[in-house]
Structures are given as C-alpha cells and as structure tokens.
Amino acid sequence: MLPLLISLAAVFLAAIAWLHFYTTRLHSRQLSTLASMTCPYCGHPFGQTTAIASRDRFLAQCNETRLRLPNCKINFARIWPVHCPSCSAPYEFHLDTLQLRSPRPQSSSAV
C-alpha cells in the first residue's frame, strides 16, 4: 500500500510541476508574441512595455469586475486591449489565437 501512495504522490507532484511550467511558458509566449507585432496602421512595433501594460490593464479590469460583482461567475473574454505607443490606434489582442484585430464597435444596448 505504501509504494502505491508514494507513486500517486510522485505523479501528483509531477503534474503540478508540468502545469506550472506550461502556464509560465504560455504567458511568456503571449507577451512575446504581442511585443513582436507591429501596428497595422503605422508599422511601429508594440514592444515589451506595451504588452505588459496591456496584460496589466486586462487583469485590473477583471479584478475590478470580480470585486464589484462578488457573487457572479464571470467568463471573461480573453482579449487584451492594446494601444499603439506611437499613433495610439486601438486594437484587441486575442489570447486564444494570438492575433491582433481592430476593436469591435460597442453596441448601444451593452450593460
């Protein structure tokens, strides 16, 4: 029985370590992908500073919404708002596809 428990503990710890490295690598890839992209309007690269600021704005918005609506389960769109550091053109960086898109117009019926 003891060897089985030791084996299960080793598998569990290995899974936790893999998950940690996977998420670290994923976040790093998202930041580096956005940082290496150029603004479609002016051609200026976004850079690491803009990528980190975009991610931080997204996380702050998520935290603010969670604090404002603590009893709601919210499924946030995985989209970072990005502004070109050179021409201030607004874009959306989609985390699932790692693509940059122009922002969708806001509907007047949004709450």
N, C-alpha and C positions, 0 to 999 in steps of 0.2 A: 504493500500500500504506500509506503514512504517513497519508493522510487517513482511511482505514478504521480504523486503530489509534487515532487521535485521537477519532474518532466513538465507538468502542467504550468508550474510557476515559471520555468525557463521559457516555455512557449509564450506565456502571457507577457513576460518582460521583453522578449524579442519583438512581439507585436507592438508593444508600446514604443520601443526604440525605433522601429520601422515607421510608425505613424508620425513620430516627432521629426525624423529626417525627411519624410515625404512632405509634410506640411511646410517645413523650413525651405525645402527646395522649391516647392510650388510658389510660395510668397516671393522668394528671390527671383524666380523666373517671371512672375507677373511684373514686379518692379523693373527688372532689366529690360523686359520687352517694351513697356511703356517708355522707359528712359531712352531707348534706342530709336523710337519712332520720331518722325518729323511731322511738323504741322502741315496738313494738306494745303493750307491757304498760303503760308509764307515760306515754308520749307525749313524753318528753324527747328532744330532738334529739341525735344521736350526736356531731356536731361534727368538726372537722378533726383535733383532737388524738387522738380515739378512732380515727378512720380511719387515721391514720398509725401509731398504736401497733398496730392490728390487722394492718396490712400488715407491719410490722417483726417481729411475732411469727410470722407465716406464713413470712417469709423466713428467720428464725433457725431455725425448725423444719426447713425444707428443707435449710439448710446443715448443721445438726447430723446429719440423716439421711444426707446425702451423705458427711460425714466418717466416720460410723460404718460405712457400707457403701460403700466407695470403688469396689468392683468391680461394683456393681449398677447397672443402668439403671432409674431410678425415675421413674414417671409420677405426679407429684403431682396430687392433686385440687385444682382451682383454687377453693378455698374458704378465705376468711379467717374465723377465729374472732373474734367480736365480743362484747363485754360492755357493756351499757348503763352509762354513767358515773353514772347516778342510782340505778337499782334493781339493778344487777349481773346482770340477766337475760341468759343466754347465747343467742347467735344465730349463724348462719352467713351470711356474705355471699358469694354465688355470683358469681364474676367473669364467667362466660360469659353469664349472664342479667341481671346487675346487680340481683339480687333478694335480699331478706333472708328467711331461713327459720329456723324453730326447729331446733335441732340434733337429729340422729337419735340414738336411743339406741344405746349401744355394745353390741355383742354380746359374749357371754362367750367366744366362740371366737376373738376377734381376737388376732393375734400382736403 
